[in-house]
Amino acid sequence: MKKVFTSCSLGDAYCVKALLEAEGIESMIRNESLLQGQATVDGHPSVWILDDSLLEAAESIVSRCASSEGRPCGRSWKCPKCGELHDPQFAACWQCGTDRPDEQ
């Protein structure tokens, strides 16, 4: 196993995990227990790939998504219908159900 991503945000870690798995790269998240108040030696949530031979491909995916606004999943977006602000990993507004616009 190889670590490919670390973040202060568990949401960001899950977003990267989803992006990797969408490309066929199995991964897991370590240090989720931090949210339960259980400290670990290396601290923040991290994403690890299970197949070391896919390290280069995984790093490329993480690099591409991390380059957009310094966040692994892009920028926050505002719902055009109700104005609710959403984190980048969401594809639809939780408030009114409107799909995220393509240009955001």
C-alpha positions in Angstrom: 0.0 0.0 0.0 1.1 3.5 -0.7 -0.1 6.9 0.7 -1.2 9.3 -2.1 -3.1 12.0 -0.2 -3.4 13.6 3.2 -5.8 16.3 4.3 -7.2 18.1 7.4 -10.6 17.3 5.9 -12.2 13.8 6.0 -14.5 15.1 3.2 -11.6 15.9 1.0 -10.1 12.4 1.6 -13.4 10.8 0.7 -13.5 12.9 -2.5 -10.1 11.8 -3.6 -10.9 8.2 -2.7 -14.0 8.4 -5.0 -12.0 10.0 -7.8 -9.4 7.2 -7.6 -12.0 4.5 -7.5 -13.9 6.0 -10.5 -10.6 5.4 -12.4 -10.5 1.8 -11.2 -7.9 2.3 -8.4 -8.9 0.7 -5.2 -8.1 2.8 -2.1 -8.8 3.2 1.6 -8.8 6.0 4.1 -6.7 5.8 7.3 -7.1 8.0 10.4 -10.8 8.4 10.2 -10.9 7.9 14.0 -9.6 11.4 14.5 -13.2 12.6 14.3 -14.0 10.3 17.2 -11.3 11.9 19.3 -8.8 9.1 18.9 -5.4 10.6 18.0 -3.0 8.7 15.8 0.7 9.1 15.2 0.6 10.5 11.7 -2.5 12.7 12.4 -4.7 13.7 9.5 -7.0 11.5 7.3 -5.0 10.0 4.4 -5.8 8.0 1.3 -3.8 4.9 0.5 -3.9 2.9 -2.7 -4.0 -0.9 -2.4 -2.0 -1.7 -5.6 1.5 -0.2 -5.5 1.9 -0.6 -9.2 -0.8 2.0 -9.7 1.1 4.7 -7.8 2.0 6.8 -10.8 -1.6 6.9 -12.1 -3.0 7.6 -8.6 -0.5 10.5 -8.1 -1.5 11.9 -11.5 -5.2 11.9 -10.5 -4.5 13.5 -7.1 -2.3 16.1 -8.8 -4.9 17.0 -11.3 -7.7 17.4 -8.9 -5.6 19.2 -6.2 -4.5 21.8 -8.7 -8.0 23.4 -8.9 -8.1 26.1 -6.2 -5.9 24.1 -3.9 -8.8 21.7 -3.0 -8.9 18.1 -4.2 -12.4 18.5 -5.7 -12.5 22.0 -7.2 -14.3 25.0 -5.8 -17.4 25.5 -3.7 -20.5 26.4 -5.7 -23.7 28.3 -5.2 -27.1 26.8 -6.2 -28.6 28.9 -9.0 -32.1 28.2 -7.7 -32.0 28.7 -3.9 -28.6 30.3 -3.4 -27.3 27.6 -1.0 -23.5 27.3 -0.9 -22.0 23.8 -1.3 -18.7 22.1 -1.0 -17.2 21.0 -4.3 -17.8 17.3 -4.0 -21.6 17.7 -4.2 -23.3 17.3 -7.6 -26.8 18.5 -6.4 -28.2 21.0 -4.0 -29.1 19.4 -0.7 -31.7 22.1 0.0 -33.7 22.1 -3.3 -32.3 19.2 -5.3 -31.2 21.3 -8.3 -28.2 19.8 -10.2 -24.9 21.6 -10.0 -24.4 23.8 -13.1 -21.7 22.6 -15.5 -19.8 25.9 -15.5 -19.2 25.9 -11.7 
